[in-house]
């Protein structure tokens, strides 16, 4: 549903952040 859009610190934001970390481990 969301692509590279981290919303606040909700469950969606957390899951998106985890996916981004998996794809871009060097990103902060």
N, C-alpha and C positions, 0 to 999 in steps of 0.2 A: 504493500500500500504506500509506504514512504520510501523514497530513494535518497540516501545521503542527507536526510533532514532530521536532525536530532531535536526533538521537542522537549524542552525542560529536562526534568530528571525522572520522567515517568517510565513505565515498563517499556513502552515503544522506544523511548530515547535510549534506555539502557541496552535493549536488544540491538538497536541500530548501532550504538557505539561499539558493542561487542563485534558486530559484523565488520564494521569499519576497521577495528583493530586487527581482525583476522586478515582482511584484505590489505590494509596498510599498517603493518606493525611498526613502521618508523614514524608514522604520523602521531601527533599529540593532540 
